[in-house]
């Protein structure tokens, strides 16, 4: 009779261990499932829909799981003690039963099922959600009572429960992490584009604009034949038109419109006709983020803007294409033709025009100059040296050696940039 009783207790104990393993597996699986993938799968999977409904009220989910865990653990402990006492006596039976049951529950009802569920959350969560929903409906009055007491206790402790079931929005940095972790699922180029879009808010027009000294425009004080020749051979789509100084701006000329005027009017093309064809300039303040400027271009139906400082002086220009290149990269596959401003040398160094922006150099060469208030290569060298250097001056900016090759009109025209020095830790 005793043998039969112990056998029955062992069977019941095994069933309880299996149930405890189930609750552990369900808990780990549901909490490990990818929330963003779950939102997508809700449309095509009933299991995903059940899991999503359970996660809408985490207090009830934890209530039913922990209620099952607690009841089963206490029951298993009681039965294990009875079996231990029967086999080893009252003194040793309790100790032996506790030791054996602890290892059995830890291995077979906790660590193993939770590890498997964490590795395969969808396989664990979707099927188990069916049984959890059934248990939740069956024991709903008890779960509701337990939640009411626990939530009341939390309120007494000053914990707000107003956000229960409300999902928190993903932050910019979290979204960046999600994109980084999508390696293999999203092509590398697409991931770079997504990350570039996230970076637009951190980058201002000052970082990518064409500096004032490098702006190509039409000076109406020049000889008229020189102006016509400049219009006929220009490679720019938009040209600022001014008198003497860029701050004396008259308007913006679309090169295509100018070419049509030259062809249609032939020898009758004159300054008056040129002035009549000008469009009003679009001005933007310095420091405008690229995200904001992209929206500004869209609202104003413009593709070209002049950047002005706090005094109203023009300090550079920016186009819609400049912003798009920050997202998708350069619109050409031939870098040697596209970037005559950056010339690779046989020794691995680069000859670089001082007017090129630091962001542009970093993007093309894939070296990283340290962050700086300066926007151009000329600016970062002068900022580092704190003086206008002579030709042949060398310095180390971060871990990148730089040599000044040519200086003209108080500006560094050409710089030689050597490969970064990688210091080994001592």
Secondary structure, 3 states (H helix, E strand, C coil): CHHHHHHHHHHHHHHHHHHHHHHHHHHHHHHHCCHHHHHHHCCCCHHHHHHHHHHHCHHHHHHHHHHHHHHHHHHHHHHHHHHHHHHHHHHHHHHHHHHHHHHHHHHHHHHHHHHHHHHCHHHHHHHHHHHHHHHHHHCHHHHHHHHHHHHHHHHHCCCCCCCCCCCCCCCHHHHHHHHHCCECCECHHHHHHHHHHHHHHHCEHHHHCEEHHHCCEEECCCCHHHHHHHHHHCCCCEEEEECCCCCCEEEEEEHHHHHHHHHHHHHHCCHHHHHHCCECCCEEECCCEHHHHHHHHHHHCCCEEEEECCCCCEEEEEEHHHHHHHHHCCCCCCHHHHCCCEEECCCCCEEEECCCEHHHHHHHHCCCCCCCCCCEHHHHHHHHHCCCCCCCCEEEECCEEEEEEEEECCEEEEEEECCCCCCCCC
